[in-house]
């Protein structure tokens, strides 16, 4: 078999990149999280499942490690290679199939092997496919491969750190999920279950899921898994593919992931974008939670794509995918008509009134009353429903001037004002008499 060497670092030989350093930091944090959740207990101790699996003899992989007589290959032997978000993707040519092994060539001195069970059907010789490099087997000089979206069936004897295997959730405890792998118990810390915080972990009970093995201690019968690491790899791959095709103006499905006072973040399939509060609905919102909630599926439009400090910032719009409800009203309103609306904002120069969702007009301070107004709030209040008259509408129908004082002519207003003034004067005179003579009971009748 042609001798091969481990896959070279994408950052060049002999150098340690900041990306690798950050991975080591992430692994240190994971180790701290596991220890905090489990301490010195094994999985069996924590979940009270009885005795741990017996220690394996005859090396790391046990008696089943290496190659079996029928040409099939286990995952035993060799050091764990790149793992987590660092797993490399390579495109190679199918060279041969022997038993359960599919041999792939990436170059004159770079070969790999992948389990046949990871293919829906036997691949054609000479065809090219993309693979994920799980690790490098020094003993045989081969890259151990897997395929996107495929997971291996775990075997206790060949279980290794860095493998992506299928595991089943069998329970929940205060530290995370109780898992089952190859008829043995395993543990998944709560922080490794998902990319985002999951409030109720019990929803995973009974589910099978792809996980990465982050720790195997056969002496203590301890297996630690991470679903999050698998998701990180898949998300990065999806993000890279999405960035190659993403364009302003595209409409696509999204899931609301976080709600803030200034807007909502939505996952569009590997990338998070921000829907600003002004782009959520046509009506004015006080908070995005009025119309959105986390986990909600929506359709959004890409409004902008920016790259800043190496990070992509995606601006999304929700209302842009919906019909403007104010359009019909905007086309119908004419100067001189009267409409009812809700006072939405009070400003020093006047008050804004919502005539329809997304359609506002302004009452200038001079149009609030026939009298001189010094404080807008003394005439109208926020959320008050009032009837106003349309003074003017611009050609685009977006600037609408309103009047409150025009709802009553000057003569009618003066009469009402005089009546209110006389009533106020009467109350003032009665108050003065009461203060001067006290509360003297009045007697009626004659004599």
C-alpha positions as CSV (number, residue, x, y, z in Angstrom):
1,X,0.0,0.0,0.0
2,X,1.4,3.4,-0.9
3,X,2.8,5.2,2.1
4,X,1.0,8.4,3.1
5,X,1.4,11.2,5.6
6,X,-1.1,13.0,7.8
7,X,-3.1,15.7,6.2
8,X,-1.2,19.0,6.3
9,X,-2.4,21.9,8.4
10,X,-4.3,24.5,6.4
11,X,-2.1,27.1,8.1
12,X,1.2,25.6,6.9
13,X,3.6,23.2,8.6
14,X,5.3,24.1,11.8
15,X,2.9,26.8,12.8
16,X,0.1,26.9,15.4
17,X,-2.8,29.0,14.3
18,X,-5.0,31.1,16.5
19,X,-7.9,28.8,15.4
20,X,-6.2,25.8,16.9
21,X,-5.5,27.7,20.1
22,X,-9.2,28.7,20.3
23,X,-10.1,25.0,19.9
24,X,-7.9,24.0,22.8
25,X,-9.6,26.7,24.9
26,X,-12.9,25.3,23.9
27,X,-11.8,21.7,24.9
28,X,-10.6,23.0,28.3
29,X,-14.0,24.7,28.9
30,X,-15.7,21.4,27.9
31,X,-13.6,19.4,30.3
32,X,-14.4,21.9,33.1
33,X,-18.1,21.7,32.3
34,X,-18.0,17.8,32.5
35,X,-16.1,17.8,35.8
36,X,-18.5,20.3,37.3
37,X,-21.4,18.1,36.3
38,X,-19.9,14.7,37.2
39,X,-16.9,15.2,39.5
40,X,-15.2,11.9,40.1
41,X,-18.3,9.8,39.5
42,X,-18.7,7.5,36.5
43,X,-21.8,7.6,34.4
44,X,-23.0,4.5,36.2
45,X,-22.4,6.2,39.6
46,X,-24.4,9.2,38.5
47,X,-27.3,7.4,37.0
48,X,-27.2,4.4,39.4
49,X,-27.1,1.8,36.6
50,X,-25.0,-0.7,38.4
51,X,-21.5,-1.9,37.5
52,X,-19.4,-0.2,34.8
53,X,-18.2,-2.1,31.7
54,X,-15.1,-4.1,32.4
55,X,-11.7,-2.7,31.5
56,X,-10.5,-3.7,28.0
57,X,-7.3,-5.7,27.7
58,X,-4.8,-5.8,24.9
59,X,-4.4,-2.2,24.0
60,X,-6.6,0.8,23.3
61,X,-8.8,-0.9,20.7
62,X,-9.1,-4.2,22.5
63,X,-9.0,-7.5,20.7
64,X,-11.4,-6.2,18.0
65,X,-9.0,-3.3,17.0
66,X,-7.4,-3.2,13.6
67,X,-8.4,-5.2,10.6
68,X,-10.7,-8.2,10.7
69,X,-10.2,-11.3,8.5
70,X,-13.0,-10.4,6.1
71,X,-11.4,-7.1,5.2
72,X,-13.8,-5.0,7.3
73,X,-12.3,-2.2,9.3
74,X,-13.1,-0.9,12.8
75,X,-12.2,2.5,14.2
76,X,-9.6,1.2,16.6
77,X,-5.9,2.0,16.4
78,X,-4.2,5.3,15.6
79,X,-4.5,8.7,17.4
80,X,-7.6,10.8,17.1
81,X,-7.1,13.4,14.4
82,X,-8.8,16.7,13.9
83,X,-12.2,16.9,15.6
84,X,-15.1,19.2,16.4
85,X,-15.3,22.2,14.2
86,X,-11.8,21.5,12.8
87,X,-12.7,18.4,10.9
88,X,-11.4,18.7,7.3
89,X,-13.4,18.1,4.2
90,X,-11.7,16.6,1.1
91,X,-12.9,15.5,-2.3
92,X,-11.4,12.2,-3.5
93,X,-11.8,9.5,-6.1
94,X,-13.3,6.0,-5.3
95,X,-10.5,3.6,-6.1
96,X,-11.7,0.2,-4.9
97,X,-14.1,-1.6,-2.6
98,X,-13.0,-4.5,-0.4
99,X,-15.6,-6.1,1.9
100,X,-16.9,-3.3,4.1
101,X,-14.1,-0.8,3.1
102,X,-14.3,1.8,0.4
103,X,-10.8,3.1,-0.5
104,X,-10.5,6.7,-1.6
105,X,-7.5,8.4,-3.2
106,X,-6.9,12.2,-2.7
107,X,-3.5,12.3,-4.3
108,X,-0.4,10.2,-5.1
109,X,0.5,9.9,-1.4
110,X,-2.9,10.5,0.3
111,X,-5.4,7.7,0.6
112,X,-8.3,7.1,2.9
113,X,-10.9,4.5,3.8
114,X,-14.6,4.9,4.5
115,X,-17.2,2.3,5.7
116,X,-19.5,1.0,3.0
117,X,-22.4,1.3,5.4
118,X,-22.1,5.1,5.2
119,X,-23.2,5.0,1.5
120,X,-26.9,4.7,0.4
121,X,-25.6,2.4,-2.4
122,X,-22.1,1.2,-3.4
123,X,-20.3,4.1,-5.1
124,X,-19.1,3.7,-8.7
125,X,-15.3,3.2,-9.1
126,X,-13.7,6.4,-10.4
127,X,-16.5,8.7,-9.1
128,X,-15.6,11.7,-7.0
129,X,-17.2,12.4,-3.6
130,X,-16.7,14.7,-0.7
131,X,-15.6,13.1,2.7
132,X,-15.0,14.3,6.2
133,X,-11.6,13.4,7.7
134,X,-12.2,12.0,11.2
135,X,-8.6,11.2,12.0
136,X,-5.4,9.8,10.7
137,X,-4.4,6.1,11.3
138,X,-0.6,6.1,11.7
139,X,-0.5,2.3,11.8
140,X,-1.9,1.8,8.2
141,X,-1.1,5.3,6.9
142,X,-4.8,6.0,6.0
143,X,-7.2,8.8,6.6
144,X,-10.3,7.5,8.4
145,X,-13.3,9.0,6.6
146,X,-16.9,9.6,7.1
147,X,-19.6,11.3,5.1
148,X,-21.7,14.4,5.6
149,X,-25.0,13.5,7.3
150,X,-23.9,9.9,8.0
151,X,-23.0,8.6,11.5
152,X,-21.4,5.3,12.5
153,X,-22.9,2.7,14.6
154,X,-20.9,2.7,17.8
155,X,-19.0,-0.4,19.1
156,X,-17.6,-0.3,22.7
157,X,-14.3,-1.9,21.8
158,X,-13.5,0.6,19.0
159,X,-15.0,3.8,20.5
160,X,-12.6,6.7,20.3
161,X,-12.5,10.4,21.0
162,X,-13.4,12.4,17.9
163,X,-15.8,9.8,16.4
164,X,-19.2,10.8,15.3
165,X,-21.6,8.1,16.4
166,X,-25.3,7.6,16.9
167,X,-26.6,7.6,20.5
168,X,-30.0,7.4,22.1
169,X,-31.3,9.6,24.9
170,X,-32.7,7.5,27.7
171,X,-33.1,10.1,30.5
172,X,-32.4,13.5,32.0
173,X,-30.6,14.5,35.1
174,X,-29.7,17.9,36.6
175,X,-26.4,18.0,34.7
176,X,-27.6,17.0,31.2
177,X,-28.7,14.0,29.2
178,X,-28.4,10.3,30.0
179,X,-27.4,8.6,26.8
180,X,-27.0,5.0,25.5
181,X,-24.1,4.0,23.2
182,X,-23.3,0.5,22.1
183,X,-25.4,-0.9,25.0
184,X,-23.4,1.2,27.5
185,X,-24.5,4.4,29.3
186,X,-23.0,7.7,28.4
187,X,-23.4,11.3,29.5
188,X,-24.0,14.6,27.6
189,X,-23.5,17.9,29.6
190,X,-26.4,20.3,29.2
191,X,-24.2,22.8,27.5
192,X,-23.3,20.3,24.8
193,X,-26.8,19.4,23.8
194,X,-27.5,22.2,21.4
195,X,-26.0,25.4,19.9
196,X,-28.5,27.4,21.9
197,X,-29.8,27.0,25.4
198,X,-32.6,24.4,25.8
199,X,-34.8,25.1,28.7
200,X,-36.6,21.7,28.8
201,X,-34.1,18.8,28.1
202,X,-36.8,16.2,28.6
203,X,-38.0,16.7,24.9
204,X,-34.9,14.7,23.8
205,X,-35.8,11.5,25.8
206,X,-36.2,8.6,23.4
207,X,-34.6,10.4,20.4
208,X,-31.6,9.1,18.5
209,X,-29.0,11.7,17.6
210,X,-25.5,12.1,16.0
211,X,-22.9,12.9,18.7
212,X,-19.2,13.4,18.9
213,X,-17.3,11.4,21.4
214,X,-15.3,13.8,23.6
215,X,-14.1,11.4,26.3
216,X,-13.7,7.6,26.7
217,X,-12.5,6.3,30.1
218,X,-12.8,2.5,30.0
219,X,-11.4,2.0,33.5
220,X,-14.2,4.2,34.9
221,X,-16.8,3.2,32.3
222,X,-17.2,6.8,31.4
223,X,-18.3,8.1,28.0
224,X,-18.9,11.8,27.3
225,X,-20.7,13.0,24.2
226,X,-21.4,16.3,22.5
227,X,-24.3,16.9,20.0
228,X,-23.3,20.6,19.9
229,X,-19.9,19.8,18.2
230,X,-21.7,18.0,15.4
231,X,-24.1,20.9,14.9
232,X,-21.1,23.3,14.8
233,X,-19.6,21.4,11.9
234,X,-22.9,21.1,10.0
235,X,-23.7,24.8,10.7
236,X,-20.3,25.9,9.4
237,X,-20.7,23.9,6.2
238,X,-24.2,25.3,5.7
239,X,-23.0,28.8,6.4
240,X,-20.1,28.5,3.8
241,X,-22.6,27.2,1.2
242,X,-25.1,29.9,2.0
243,X,-22.6,32.8,1.7
244,X,-21.7,31.7,-1.8
245,X,-25.3,32.1,-3.0
246,X,-26.8,34.7,-0.7
247,X,-28.0,37.9,-2.4
248,X,-29.9,41.0,-1.4
249,X,-33.5,40.6,-2.3
250,X,-33.8,36.9,-1.7
251,X,-36.8,35.6,0.2
252,X,-36.2,32.5,2.4
253,X,-37.6,30.7,5.5
254,X,-36.1,31.5,8.9
255,X,-36.5,30.6,12.5
256,X,-36.6,33.3,15.3
257,X,-33.7,32.5,17.6
258,X,-33.6,35.5,19.9
259,X,-35.7,38.6,20.7
260,X,-34.3,41.9,21.9
261,X,-35.7,45.3,22.4
262,X,-34.3,46.6,19.1
263,X,-35.3,43.6,17.0
264,X,-35.2,39.8,16.5
265,X,-32.4,37.5,15.3
266,X,-33.4,34.8,12.8
267,X,-31.5,31.7,11.6
268,X,-31.7,31.5,7.8
269,X,-29.9,28.1,7.6
270,X,-26.4,28.5,9.0
271,X,-26.4,32.3,9.4
272,X,-28.1,34.6,11.9
273,X,-29.5,37.8,10.6
274,X,-31.2,40.8,12.4
275,X,-34.7,41.8,11.7
276,X,-34.8,45.4,13.0
277,X,-37.9,46.3,15.0
278,X,-38.9,48.8,12.2
279,X,-38.8,45.9,9.7
280,X,-40.9,43.4,11.6
281,X,-44.4,44.9,11.0
282,X,-46.0,47.9,9.3
283,X,-47.6,49.1,12.5
284,X,-45.4,50.7,15.2
285,X,-44.3,48.2,17.8
286,X,-43.2,48.9,21.3
287,X,-41.4,45.5,21.5
288,X,-40.8,42.7,19.0
289,X,-42.4,40.2,21.4
290,X,-45.8,41.8,20.5
291,X,-45.8,39.7,17.3
292,X,-42.8,37.3,17.5
293,X,-41.6,34.5,19.8
294,X,-38.5,32.3,19.9
295,X,-38.7,29.2,17.7
296,X,-41.4,30.8,15.4
297,X,-41.0,30.0,11.7
298,X,-41.2,33.0,9.4
299,X,-40.4,34.1,5.9
300,X,-37.9,36.9,5.5
301,X,-36.3,39.0,2.8
302,X,-32.6,39.8,2.7
303,X,-32.2,43.6,2.9
304,X,-28.4,43.9,3.2
305,X,-25.2,41.9,3.5
306,X,-22.2,43.5,5.1
307,X,-18.8,42.3,6.1
308,X,-17.2,44.0,9.1
309,X,-14.1,42.8,11.0
310,X,-14.3,39.5,9.1
311,X,-17.9,38.9,10.3
312,X,-21.0,38.9,8.1
313,X,-23.9,41.1,9.1
314,X,-27.1,40.2,7.5
315,X,-30.1,42.6,7.6
316,X,-33.5,40.9,7.2
317,X,-37.0,42.2,6.7
318,X,-40.3,40.5,7.7
319,X,-42.8,43.1,6.8
320,X,-41.3,43.3,3.3
321,X,-42.7,39.8,2.6
322,X,-46.2,40.9,3.4
323,X,-48.7,43.2,1.8
324,X,-48.8,46.8,3.2
325,X,-52.2,47.1,4.9
326,X,-52.0,50.9,4.7
327,X,-51.8,50.9,0.9
328,X,-55.6,50.7,0.5
329,X,-56.3,53.3,3.1
330,X,-53.5,55.6,1.7
331,X,-55.1,55.5,-1.8
332,X,-58.6,56.4,-0.4
333,X,-57.9,59.3,2.0
334,X,-58.6,62.8,0.6
335,X,-58.1,66.2,2.1
336,X,-61.2,67.4,4.0
337,X,-62.2,63.8,5.2
338,X,-62.4,62.9,8.9
339,X,-60.8,59.8,10.3
340,X,-60.4,58.3,13.8
341,X,-57.0,57.2,14.9
342,X,-54.8,56.4,17.9
343,X,-52.2,58.9,19.3
344,X,-48.9,57.1,19.0
345,X,-46.3,59.7,19.8
346,X,-46.2,63.0,21.6
347,X,-43.5,65.4,20.4
348,X,-42.7,69.1,21.3
349,X,-44.0,70.1,17.8
350,X,-47.1,68.1,17.7
351,X,-48.6,64.6,17.9
352,X,-48.5,61.6,15.6
353,X,-51.8,59.7,15.0
354,X,-52.0,56.1,13.5
355,X,-54.8,56.1,11.0
356,X,-54.2,52.4,9.9
357,X,-51.4,49.9,10.6
358,X,-48.2,51.5,9.3
359,X,-49.9,54.7,8.3
360,X,-49.4,57.8,10.5
361,X,-50.2,61.5,10.2
362,X,-49.0,64.5,12.1
363,X,-51.1,67.0,14.0
364,X,-48.9,70.1,14.2
365,X,-49.0,71.9,17.5
366,X,-50.7,74.8,15.8
367,X,-53.5,72.5,14.7
368,X,-54.3,71.0,18.1
369,X,-56.5,73.9,19.4
370,X,-57.9,77.3,18.5
371,X,-56.1,78.5,21.6
372,X,-52.3,78.8,21.8
373,X,-50.9,75.5,23.0
374,X,-47.7,75.4,25.0
375,X,-47.8,71.7,26.0
376,X,-49.1,69.1,23.6
377,X,-49.8,66.7,26.5
378,X,-52.4,69.1,27.9
379,X,-54.5,68.5,24.7
380,X,-53.9,64.9,23.8
381,X,-52.6,61.8,25.5
382,X,-50.6,58.7,24.2
383,X,-53.0,55.9,23.0
384,X,-56.0,58.2,23.1
385,X,-58.5,57.7,20.3
386,X,-59.4,60.9,18.6
387,X,-61.1,62.1,15.4
388,X,-59.1,64.3,13.1
389,X,-59.5,66.1,9.7
390,X,-57.2,65.4,6.8
391,X,-55.5,68.7,5.8
392,X,-53.1,67.5,3.1
393,X,-51.6,64.3,1.6
394,X,-48.3,64.3,-0.3
395,X,-47.9,62.7,-3.7
396,X,-46.5,59.5,-2.2
397,X,-49.2,59.3,0.5
398,X,-46.6,59.0,3.2
399,X,-46.8,62.5,4.7
400,X,-50.2,63.3,6.0
401,X,-51.1,66.5,7.8
402,X,-53.9,66.4,10.3
403,X,-55.9,68.8,12.3
404,X,-57.8,68.4,15.6
405,X,-59.0,72.0,15.9
406,X,-60.6,71.8,12.4
407,X,-63.2,69.4,13.8
408,X,-64.9,72.4,15.3
409,X,-65.1,75.9,13.7
410,X,-64.1,78.9,15.6
411,X,-67.6,80.1,16.5
412,X,-68.6,76.7,17.9
413,X,-65.3,76.4,19.8
414,X,-65.7,80.0,21.3
415,X,-69.2,79.1,22.5
416,X,-68.0,76.0,24.2
417,X,-65.0,77.8,25.6
418,X,-67.2,80.6,27.0
419,X,-69.5,78.0,28.6
420,X,-66.5,76.2,30.1
421,X,-65.1,79.5,31.3
422,X,-68.4,80.6,33.0
423,X,-68.7,77.2,34.7
424,X,-65.1,77.5,35.9
425,X,-65.8,81.1,37.2
426,X,-69.0,79.8,39.1
427,X,-67.0,77.1,40.8
428,X,-64.3,79.6,41.7
429,X,-66.9,82.0,43.3
430,X,-68.5,79.2,45.3
431,X,-65.1,78.1,46.5
432,X,-64.4,81.7,47.7
433,X,-67.8,82.0,49.5
434,X,-67.2,78.6,51.2
435,X,-63.8,79.7,52.4
436,X,-65.2,83.0,53.7
437,X,-68.4,81.9,55.5
438,X,-67.6,78.2,56.0
439,X,-70.0,75.3,55.2
440,X,-73.2,77.0,56.4
441,X,-76.3,74.9,55.7
442,X,-78.9,76.8,53.5
443,X,-82.6,76.8,54.6
444,X,-85.4,77.0,52.1
445,X,-89.0,78.1,52.5
446,X,-90.8,81.3,53.5
447,X,-90.6,83.2,56.9
